[in-house]
């Protein structure tokens, strides 16, 4: 009885956490980075990854068990676009995460990471592409909620 509502809450809470973490990453990633900025970026990126994992797991559970069922969702164009945008954002997020994790040795030694202009540009582009994917996801969610896109 309460399970679908709890799953919806967890889905939305993890989605808002993911968006907030990404916004913080965008705000913090302003090279040259201080030691504190770099440490915070690493922690926020871990939160971003954890919330993405929860979001995906809960979303798939909702599709399979708590909402209209997989047969419905696999025939909804906007669900498929939404899922594709999520996967694209997840793949794009690998580059910033690898960049942030590469700083571990410097951070443990008390040194702020040094970034090339090219690496800075690439990380910034990835963050902006992730934000763009979130806009696509939000649009698809709104369209799905109003019954658009179902082809079954």
TIRO-2110 file (N, C-alpha, C; in Angstrom, 1 decimal):
// TIRO-2110
0.8, -1.2, 0.0, N, 1, A
0.0, 0.0, 0.0, CA, 1, A
0.9, 1.3, 0.0, C, 1, A
1.8, 1.3, 0.9, N, 2, A
2.7, 2.5, 1.0, CA, 2, A
4.0, 2.3, 0.2, C, 2, A
4.3, 1.1, -0.3, N, 3, A
5.5, 0.9, -1.0, CA, 3, A
5.6, 1.7, -2.3, C, 3, A
4.6, 1.9, -3.1, N, 4, A
4.8, 2.7, -4.3, CA, 4, A
5.1, 4.2, -3.9, C, 4, A
4.5, 4.7, -2.9, N, 5, A
4.7, 6.1, -2.5, CA, 5, A
6.1, 6.2, -1.9, C, 5, A
6.6, 5.2, -1.2, N, 6, A
7.9, 5.2, -0.6, CA, 6, A
9.0, 5.2, -1.8, C, 6, A
8.7, 4.3, -2.7, N, 7, A
9.6, 4.2, -3.9, CA, 7, A
9.6, 5.5, -4.7, C, 7, A
8.5, 6.1, -4.9, N, 8, A
8.4, 7.4, -5.6, CA, 8, A
9.2, 8.5, -4.8, C, 8, A
9.1, 8.5, -3.5, N, 9, A
9.8, 9.4, -2.7, CA, 9, A
11.3, 9.2, -2.8, C, 9, A
11.8, 7.9, -2.7, N, 10, A
13.2, 7.6, -2.8, CA, 10, A
13.7, 8.0, -4.2, C, 10, A
12.9, 7.8, -5.2, N, 11, A
13.3, 8.1, -6.6, CA, 11, A
13.5, 9.6, -6.7, C, 11, A
12.5, 10.4, -6.2, N, 12, A
12.6, 11.9, -6.3, CA, 12, A
13.7, 12.4, -5.4, C, 12, A
13.9, 11.9, -4.2, N, 13, A
15.0, 12.3, -3.3, CA, 13, A
16.3, 12.1, -3.9, C, 13, A
16.5, 10.9, -4.5, N, 14, A
17.8, 10.7, -5.1, CA, 14, A
18.0, 11.5, -6.4, C, 14, A
17.0, 11.8, -7.1, N, 15, A
17.1, 12.7, -8.3, CA, 15, A
17.5, 14.1, -7.9, C, 15, A
16.8, 14.6, -6.8, N, 16, A
17.2, 16.0, -6.4, CA, 16, A
18.6, 16.0, -5.8, C, 16, A
19.0, 14.9, -5.1, N, 17, A
20.4, 14.9, -4.6, CA, 17, A
21.4, 14.9, -5.7, C, 17, A
21.1, 14.1, -6.8, N, 18, A
22.0, 14.1, -7.9, CA, 18, A
22.1, 15.5, -8.6, C, 18, A
21.0, 16.1, -8.8, N, 19, A
21.0, 17.5, -9.4, CA, 19, A
21.8, 18.4, -8.5, C, 19, A
21.5, 18.4, -7.2, N, 20, A
22.2, 19.3, -6.3, CA, 20, A
23.7, 19.0, -6.3, C, 20, A
24.1, 17.8, -6.3, N, 21, A
25.5, 17.4, -6.3, CA, 21, A
26.2, 17.9, -7.6, C, 21, A
25.5, 17.7, -8.7, N, 22, A
26.1, 18.2, -10.0, CA, 22, A
26.2, 19.7, -10.0, C, 22, A
25.2, 20.4, -9.5, N, 23, A
25.3, 21.9, -9.4, CA, 23, A
26.4, 22.3, -8.5, C, 23, A
26.7, 21.6, -7.4, N, 24, A
27.8, 22.0, -6.6, CA, 24, A
29.1, 21.7, -7.3, C, 24, A
29.2, 20.6, -8.1, N, 25, A
30.4, 20.3, -8.9, CA, 25, A
30.7, 21.5, -9.8, C, 25, A
29.6, 21.9, -10.5, N, 26, A
29.8, 23.0, -11.5, CA, 26, A
30.3, 24.3, -10.8, C, 26, A
29.7, 24.5, -9.6, N, 27, A
30.1, 25.7, -8.8, CA, 27, A
31.6, 25.6, -8.3, C, 27, A
32.0, 24.5, -7.9, N, 28, A
33.3, 24.3, -7.3, CA, 28, A
34.4, 24.2, -8.3, C, 28, A
34.1, 23.7, -9.5, N, 29, A
35.1, 23.5, -10.5, CA, 29, A
35.5, 24.8, -11.2, C, 29, A
36.3, 25.5, -10.6, N, 30, A
36.8, 26.8, -11.1, CA, 30, A
38.3, 26.9, -10.9, C, 30, A
39.1, 26.2, -11.8, N, 31, A
40.5, 26.3, -11.7, CA, 31, A
41.1, 27.7, -11.8, C, 31, A
42.2, 27.9, -11.1, N, 32, A
43.0, 27.0, -10.3, CA, 32, A
42.3, 26.6, -9.0, C, 32, A
42.4, 25.3, -8.7, N, 33, A
41.7, 24.8, -7.6, CA, 33, A
42.6, 24.9, -6.3, C, 33, A
41.9, 25.2, -5.2, N, 34, A
42.6, 25.1, -3.9, CA, 34, A
42.6, 23.7, -3.5, C, 34, A
43.3, 23.3, -2.5, N, 35, A
43.3, 22.0, -1.9, CA, 35, A
41.9, 21.7, -1.3, C, 35, A
41.3, 22.7, -0.7, N, 36, A
39.9, 22.5, -0.1, CA, 36, A
38.9, 22.3, -1.2, C, 36, A
39.0, 23.1, -2.3, N, 37, A
38.0, 22.9, -3.4, CA, 37, A
38.2, 21.5, -4.0, C, 37, A
39.4, 21.0, -4.2, N, 38, A
39.6, 19.7, -4.8, CA, 38, A
39.1, 18.6, -3.9, C, 38, A
39.3, 18.7, -2.6, N, 39, A
38.8, 17.7, -1.7, CA, 39, A
37.2, 17.7, -1.7, C, 39, A
36.6, 18.9, -1.7, N, 40, A
35.2, 18.9, -1.8, CA, 40, A
34.6, 18.3, -3.1, C, 40, A
35.3, 18.6, -4.2, N, 41, A
34.9, 18.1, -5.5, CA, 41, A
34.9, 16.5, -5.4, C, 41, A
35.9, 16.0, -4.8, N, 42, A
36.0, 14.5, -4.7, CA, 42, A
34.8, 14.0, -3.9, C, 42, A
34.5, 14.6, -2.7, N, 43, A
33.4, 14.1, -1.9, CA, 43, A
32.1, 14.3, -2.6, C, 43, A
31.9, 15.5, -3.2, N, 44, A
30.6, 15.7, -3.9, CA, 44, A
30.4, 14.8, -5.1, C, 44, A
31.5, 14.4, -5.8, N, 45, A
31.4, 13.5, -6.9, CA, 45, A
31.0, 12.1, -6.4, C, 45, A
31.5, 11.7, -5.2, N, 46, A
31.1, 10.4, -4.6, CA, 46, A
29.6, 10.5, -4.3, C, 46, A
29.1, 11.6, -3.8, N, 47, A
27.6, 11.7, -3.5, CA, 47, A
26.9, 11.7, -4.8, C, 47, A
27.4, 12.3, -5.8, N, 48, A
26.8, 12.3, -7.2, CA, 48, A
26.6, 10.8, -7.7, C, 48, A
27.7, 10.1, -7.6, N, 49, A
27.7, 8.7, -8.0, CA, 49, A
26.8, 7.8, -7.2, C, 49, A
26.8, 8.0, -5.9, N, 50, A
25.9, 7.2, -5.1, CA, 50, A
24.4, 7.5, -5.3, C, 50, A
24.1, 8.8, -5.5, N, 51, A
22.7, 9.2, -5.8, CA, 51, A
22.3, 8.7, -7.2, C, 51, A
23.2, 8.6, -8.1, N, 52, A
22.9, 8.1, -9.5, CA, 52, A
22.6, 6.6, -9.4, C, 52, A
23.4, 5.9, -8.6, N, 53, A
23.2, 4.5, -8.4, CA, 53, A
21.8, 4.2, -7.7, C, 53, A
21.5, 4.9, -6.7, N, 54, A
20.2, 4.8, -6.0, CA, 54, A
19.1, 5.1, -7.0, C, 54, A
19.2, 6.2, -7.7, N, 55, A
18.2, 6.6, -8.7, CA, 55, A
17.9, 5.6, -9.7, C, 55, A
19.0, 5.0, -10.2, N, 56, A
18.8, 3.9, -11.3, CA, 56, A
18.1, 2.7, -10.6, C, 56, A
18.6, 2.3, -9.5, N, 57, A
18.1, 1.1, -8.9, CA, 57, A
16.6, 1.2, -8.5, C, 57, A
16.3, 2.3, -7.9, N, 58, A
14.9, 2.6, -7.5, CA, 58, A
14.0, 2.8, -8.7, C, 58, A
14.5, 3.5, -9.7, N, 59, A
13.8, 3.7, -10.9, CA, 59, A
13.4, 2.3, -11.6, C, 59, A
14.4, 1.5, -11.7, N, 60, A
14.2, 0.2, -12.3, CA, 60, A
13.2, -0.7, -11.4, C, 60, A
13.3, -0.6, -10.1, N, 61, A
12.3, -1.3, -9.2, CA, 61, A
10.9, -0.7, -9.4, C, 61, A
10.8, 0.6, -9.6, N, 62, A
9.5, 1.2, -9.8, CA, 62, A
8.9, 0.7, -11.2, C, 62, A
9.7, 0.6, -12.2, N, 63, A
9.3, 0.1, -13.5, CA, 63, A
8.8, -1.4, -13.4, C, 63, A
9.6, -2.2, -12.7, N, 64, A
9.4, -3.6, -12.6, CA, 64, A
8.2, -4.0, -11.7, C, 64, A
8.1, -3.3, -10.5, N, 65, A
7.2, -3.8, -9.5, CA, 65, A
6.2, -2.8, -8.9, C, 65, A
6.4, -1.5, -9.1, N, 66, A
5.6, -0.5, -8.3, CA, 66, A
4.8, 0.4, -9.1, C, 66, A
4.9, 0.4, -10.4, N, 67, A
4.1, 1.3, -11.2, CA, 67, A
3.3, 0.5, -12.3, C, 67, A
3.4, 0.9, -13.5, N, 68, A
2.5, 0.3, -14.6, CA, 68, A
3.1, -1.0, -15.1, C, 68, A
4.3, -1.3, -14.8, N, 69, A
5.0, -2.5, -15.3, CA, 69, A
5.8, -2.3, -16.5, C, 69, A
6.8, -3.2, -16.7, N, 70, A
7.8, -3.1, -17.8, CA, 70, A
7.1, -3.0, -19.1, C, 70, A
6.1, -3.8, -19.4, N, 71, A
5.5, -3.8, -20.7, CA, 71, A
5.0, -2.4, -21.1, C, 71, A
4.5, -1.7, -20.1, N, 72, A
4.1, -0.3, -20.4, CA, 72, A
5.3, 0.6, -20.7, C, 72, A
6.3, 0.6, -19.9, N, 73, A
7.4, 1.5, -20.0, CA, 73, A
8.2, 1.2, -21.3, C, 73, A
8.4, 0.0, -21.6, N, 74, A
9.2, -0.3, -22.8, CA, 74, A
8.5, 0.1, -24.1, C, 74, A
7.2, 0.5, -24.0, N, 75, A
6.5, 1.0, -25.2, CA, 75, A
6.3, 2.5, -25.1, C, 75, A
7.0, 3.1, -24.2, N, 76, A
6.8, 4.6, -24.1, CA, 76, A
8.1, 5.3, -24.6, C, 76, A
7.9, 6.0, -25.7, N, 77, A
9.1, 6.7, -26.3, CA, 77, A
9.8, 7.6, -25.4, C, 77, A
9.1, 8.3, -24.6, N, 78, A
9.7, 9.3, -23.7, CA, 78, A
10.5, 8.6, -22.5, C, 78, A
10.0, 7.4, -22.1, N, 79, A
10.7, 6.6, -21.1, CA, 79, A
12.0, 6.2, -21.7, C, 79, A
12.0, 5.7, -22.9, N, 80, A
13.2, 5.2, -23.6, CA, 80, A
14.2, 6.4, -23.8, C, 80, A
13.7, 7.5, -24.2, N, 81, A
14.6, 8.7, -24.3, CA, 81, A
15.2, 9.1, -22.9, C, 81, A
14.3, 9.1, -21.9, N, 82, A
14.7, 9.4, -20.6, CA, 82, A
15.8, 8.5, -20.1, C, 82, A
15.6, 7.2, -20.3, N, 83, A
16.6, 6.2, -19.9, CA, 83, A
17.9, 6.4, -20.7, C, 83, A
17.8, 6.6, -21.9, N, 84, A
18.9, 6.9, -22.8, CA, 84, A
19.7, 8.1, -22.3, C, 84, A
19.0, 9.2, -22.0, N, 85, A
19.7, 10.4, -21.5, CA, 85, A
20.4, 10.1, -20.2, C, 85, A
19.8, 9.3, -19.3, N, 86, A
20.4, 9.0, -18.0, CA, 86, A
21.7, 8.2, -18.3, C, 86, A
21.6, 7.2, -19.2, N, 87, A
22.8, 6.4, -19.5, CA, 87, A
23.9, 7.2, -20.1, C, 87, A
23.5, 8.1, -21.0, N, 88, A
24.5, 9.1, -21.6, CA, 88, A
25.1, 9.9, -20.6, C, 88, A
24.4, 10.5, -19.6, N, 89, A
24.9, 11.3, -18.6, CA, 89, A
25.9, 10.5, -17.7, C, 89, A
25.5, 9.2, -17.4, N, 90, A
26.3, 8.4, -16.6, CA, 90, A
27.7, 8.1, -17.3, C, 90, A
27.6, 7.9, -18.6, N, 91, A
28.9, 7.6, -19.3, CA, 91, A
29.7, 8.9, -19.4, C, 91, A
29.1, 10.0, -19.6, N, 92, A
29.8, 11.3, -19.7, CA, 92, A
30.5, 11.6, -18.4, C, 92, A
29.8, 11.2, -17.3, N, 93, A
30.3, 11.5, -15.9, CA, 93, A
31.6, 10.8, -15.6, C, 93, A
31.9, 9.8, -16.4, N, 94, A
33.1, 9.0, -16.1, CA, 94, A
34.4, 9.9, -16.2, C, 94, A
34.4, 10.7, -17.2, N, 95, A
35.6, 11.6, -17.4, CA, 95, A
35.9, 12.5, -16.2, C, 95, A
34.9, 13.3, -15.7, N, 96, A
35.2, 14.1, -14.5, CA, 96, A
35.6, 13.2, -13.3, C, 96, A
34.9, 12.1, -13.1, N, 97, A
35.2, 11.3, -12.0, CA, 97, A
36.6, 10.8, -12.0, C, 97, A
37.1, 10.3, -13.2, N, 98, A
38.5, 9.8, -13.3, CA, 98, A
39.4, 11.0, -13.0, C, 98, A
39.1, 12.2, -13.5, N, 99, A
39.9, 13.3, -13.3, CA, 99, A
40.0, 13.6, -11.8, C, 99, A
38.9, 13.6, -11.1, N, 100, A
38.9, 13.9, -9.7, CA, 100, A
39.6, 12.9, -8.9, C, 100, A
39.4, 11.6, -9.3, N, 101, A
40.1, 10.5, -8.6, CA, 101, A
41.6, 10.5, -8.8, C, 101, A
42.0, 11.1, -9.9, N, 102, A
43.5, 11.2, -10.2, CA, 102, A
44.2, 12.1, -9.3, C, 102, A
43.5, 12.9, -8.6, N, 103, A
44.1, 13.9, -7.6, CA, 103, A
44.4, 13.3, -6.3, C, 103, A
44.0, 12.1, -6.0, N, 104, A
44.2, 11.5, -4.7, CA, 104, A
45.6, 11.6, -4.1, C, 104, A
46.6, 11.2, -4.9, N, 105, A
48.0, 11.3, -4.5, CA, 105, A
48.3, 12.7, -4.1, C, 105, A
48.0, 13.7, -4.9, N, 106, A
48.3, 15.1, -4.6, CA, 106, A
47.6, 15.5, -3.3, C, 106, A
46.3, 15.2, -3.2, N, 107, A
45.6, 15.6, -2.1, CA, 107, A
46.1, 15.0, -0.8, C, 107, A
46.5, 13.7, -0.8, N, 108, A
47.0, 13.1, 0.4, CA, 108, A
48.3, 13.7, 0.8, C, 108, A
49.1, 14.3, -0.2, N, 109, A
50.3, 14.9, 0.0, CA, 109, A
50.1, 16.4, 0.4, C, 109, A
48.9, 16.9, 0.5, N, 110, A
48.6, 18.2, 0.8, CA, 110, A
48.8, 19.2, -0.3, C, 110, A
48.8, 18.8, -1.5, N, 111, A
49.0, 19.6, -2.7, CA, 111, A
47.7, 19.7, -3.5, C, 111, A
47.4, 20.9, -3.9, N, 112, A
46.3, 21.1, -4.8, CA, 112, A
46.6, 20.6, -6.2, C, 112, A
45.6, 20.0, -6.9, N, 113, A
45.9, 19.5, -8.3, CA, 113, A
46.1, 20.6, -9.3, C, 113, A
47.0, 20.3, -10.2, N, 114, A
47.2, 21.2, -11.3, CA, 114, A
46.6, 20.7, -12.6, C, 114, A
45.8, 21.5, -13.2, N, 115, A
45.0, 21.1, -14.4, CA, 115, A
45.5, 21.9, -15.6, C, 115, A
45.6, 21.1, -16.7, N, 116, A
45.9, 21.8, -18.0, CA, 116, A
44.6, 22.5, -18.5, C, 116, A
44.8, 23.5, -19.4, N, 117, A
43.6, 24.2, -19.9, CA, 117, A
42.7, 23.2, -20.7, C, 117, A
43.3, 22.2, -21.4, N, 118, A
42.5, 21.3, -22.1, CA, 118, A
41.7, 20.4, -21.2, C, 118, A
42.3, 19.9, -20.1, N, 119, A
41.6, 19.0, -19.2, CA, 119, A
40.5, 19.8, -18.5, C, 119, A
40.7, 21.1, -18.2, N, 120, A
39.7, 21.9, -17.6, CA, 120, A
38.5, 22.1, -18.5, C, 120, A
38.8, 22.3, -19.8, N, 121, A
37.8, 22.5, -20.8, CA, 121, A
37.0, 21.2, -21.0, C, 121, A
37.6, 20.1, -21.0, N, 122, A
36.9, 18.8, -21.1, CA, 122, A
36.0, 18.5, -19.9, C, 122, A
36.5, 18.7, -18.7, N, 123, A
35.7, 18.5, -17.5, CA, 123, A
34.5, 19.4, -17.5, C, 123, A
34.8, 20.7, -17.8, N, 124, A
33.7, 21.6, -17.8, CA, 124, A
32.6, 21.3, -18.9, C, 124, A
33.1, 20.8, -20.1, N, 125, A
32.1, 20.4, -21.1, CA, 125, A
31.3, 19.2, -20.6, C, 125, A
31.9, 18.2, -20.0, N, 126, A
31.2, 17.1, -19.5, CA, 126, A
30.1, 17.5, -18.5, C, 126, A
30.5, 18.4, -17.6, N, 127, A
29.5, 18.8, -16.6, CA, 127, A
28.3, 19.5, -17.2, C, 127, A
28.6, 20.3, -18.3, N, 128, A
27.5, 21.0, -19.0, CA, 128, A
26.6, 20.0, -19.8, C, 128, A
27.3, 19.0, -20.3, N, 129, A
26.5, 17.9, -21.0, CA, 129, A
25.6, 17.1, -20.1, C, 129, A
26.2, 16.9, -18.9, N, 130, A
25.4, 16.2, -17.9, CA, 130, A
24.1, 17.0, -17.5, C, 130, A
24.3, 18.3, -17.3, N, 131, A
23.2, 19.2, -17.0, CA, 131, A
22.2, 19.2, -18.1, C, 131, A
22.7, 19.2, -19.4, N, 132, A
21.8, 19.2, -20.5, CA, 132, A
21.0, 17.9, -20.5, C, 132, A
21.6, 16.8, -20.2, N, 133, A
20.9, 15.5, -20.1, CA, 133, A
19.8, 15.5, -19.1, C, 133, A
20.0, 16.2, -18.0, N, 134, A
19.0, 16.4, -16.9, CA, 134, A
17.8, 17.1, -17.5, C, 134, A
18.1, 18.2, -18.3, N, 135, A
16.9, 18.9, -18.9, CA, 135, A
16.1, 18.0, -19.7, C, 135, A
16.7, 17.1, -20.5, N, 136, A
16.0, 16.2, -21.4, CA, 136, A
15.2, 15.2, -20.5, C, 136, A
15.8, 14.7, -19.4, N, 137, A
15.2, 13.8, -18.5, CA, 137, A
13.9, 14.5, -17.9, C, 137, A
14.0, 15.7, -17.5, N, 138, A
12.9, 16.4, -16.9, CA, 138, A
11.8, 16.6, -17.9, C, 138, A
12.1, 17.0, -19.1, N, 139, A
11.1, 17.1, -20.2, CA, 139, A
10.4, 15.8, -20.4, C, 139, A
11.1, 14.7, -20.5, N, 140, A
10.5, 13.4, -20.8, CA, 140, A
9.7, 13.0, -19.6, C, 140, A
10.1, 13.2, -18.4, N, 141, A
9.3, 12.9, -17.2, CA, 141, A
7.9, 13.6, -17.2, C, 141, A
8.0, 14.9, -17.6, N, 142, A
6.7, 15.7, -17.7, CA, 142, A
5.8, 15.1, -18.7, C, 142, A
6.4, 14.8, -19.9, N, 143, A
5.6, 14.3, -21.0, CA, 143, A
5.0, 12.9, -20.6, C, 143, A
5.8, 12.1, -20.0, N, 144, A
5.3, 10.7, -19.5, CA, 144, A
4.2, 10.9, -18.6, C, 144, A
4.3, 11.8, -17.6, N, 145, A
3.3, 12.0, -16.6, CA, 145, A
1.9, 12.4, -17.2, C, 145, A
2.0, 13.0, -18.4, N, 146, A
0.7, 13.4, -19.1, CA, 146, A
0.3, 12.4, -20.1, C, 146, A
0.9, 11.2, -20.2, N, 147, A
0.5, 10.2, -21.1, CA, 147, A
1.0, 10.3, -22.5, C, 147, A
1.9, 11.2, -22.8, N, 148, A
2.5, 11.2, -24.1, CA, 148, A
3.5, 10.2, -24.3, C, 148, A
3.7, 9.7, -25.5, N, 149, A
4.7, 8.8, -25.9, CA, 149, A
4.4, 7.3, -25.8, C, 149, A
3.3, 6.9, -25.3, N, 150, A
3.0, 5.5, -25.2, CA, 150, A
2.6, 5.0, -26.6, C, 150, A
3.2, 3.9, -27.0, N, 151, A
3.0, 3.4, -28.4, CA, 151, A
2.3, 2.0, -28.3, C, 151, A
1.9, 1.6, -27.2, N, 152, A
1.3, 0.2, -27.0, CA, 152, A
-0.1, 0.1, -27.2, C, 152, A
END
